[in-house]
Amino acid sequence: MLEMTREEFEELVSEALDRIPPELTRLMDNVAVFVEDEPPKDDPELLGLYEGTPLTDRGEWYAGVLPDRITIYRGPTLRMCETREDVVAETEMTVVHEIAHHFGIDDERLHALGYG
């Protein structure tokens, strides 16, 4: 398995977020991004997870709720990648994938766009 500290991985996630175009990040609302070492035991190869209410599903009822949560998982990413460059690419893909869920884009559409 490729070795990378939690801090190094968090920096890659931060850099991936910085590469999201500003016109999209300005539209993101009430969402927080976290890094965890491992996903839930029932899905050990999960790279990222979006939990919340997509922007497309929010209505006038949406107020006073906790932020949506995007979690990027370090362990499975490092286990599947052979080089640091692979980790950078996979992390960026995962961040984009989870942010797309925040915008209401489902897995089927993401796979069709090459972000599966």
N, C-alpha and C positions, 0 to 999 in steps of 0.2 A: 504494500500500500504506500502511496505517495505520502510523505510527511509534510505537514504545514501546520503552524501554530494556529490557534483560534484567532489570535490578533491578526495574523497575515490573511486568514480567510475572511475575517470581518472587513479588512481593508479592500479585498477584492470585491466584496458585495457593495461596499461604499463606492468604489470606482465604477462598478456596473450601474449603480443608481445615477452617478454623475454623468454617464453617457446617454441617459434617457433625454431626449430632446426637451428643452425647457417648455415648449408649447404643450407638451403632455404632462410634465410634472406640475405645471400650474393648474391643471385640471384635476389632479389627484386631490382627494378630499377625505380627511379623517381616516388616514391609514398609517400604520407604523410597520417598520421592517425590522425583523429580528433574525439573529443567527443562533441556531441550536446545534449541538453536536450530533444528535441522533434523532431520527423521526420516531413516531409511535411504533411500538413493537409489532403491530399488525400490518405495517407497511414499511419494512426495513430498507427498501431501496428508494423510498420517496426522496426527491431532491428538494422540493419546495411545496409549500401549502399556503393557499389563500383562505382565510376565514373571515367572513363578513357579509355585507350587503353590497353587491355591485352597484356602481353609480346608476346603471340603467334600471335598477329595481327600486331606487329610492323615490319616495314621494313626499307629500307634505307631512306625513307621519314621522319622517326621519329627523329626529332631533333628540339631543341629550343622550345619544348612545355611545358606547365605548368605541374606540377606533377599530377599523378593520385591522386584521393582523396578517402580515405576510411573513412566513418563516422559511428561511433557507437553511438546509441541513448540510453540515460540513462532512460528516462521516461517509455517507453514501457517495457524495461527490468525489471525495479523495479516493475511495475504493475503486471507482469506475474509471478514473483518469490515470494516464501514465506519465504525463509531464505537467509542469506548471502551466504551460500554454494551454493544455487541455482543460485544466481547472479554470483558468481565466475564461475560456470560451464557454464552458459548461455553466459556470456561475452566471455569466451575462445572459445566456439563454434562459436559465431558470428564473432570474430576476425579471426579465421581459415577460416570460410566460405568466408569472404570478401577478405582475402589474396588469397584464391584459385581462386577467380574471376580474380585477378591481374595476376595469372598464366594461365588464359584462361580456367579454369574448370567451366562448366555451372551448373545451378541449378539441372538439372536432374541427372548428375553424382554425385554432392554433396549429393543429397538425397539418392542415391544408396549407397554411402559411409557412410551414417549416420550423415551427416552434414547439414541436411535440415532445 
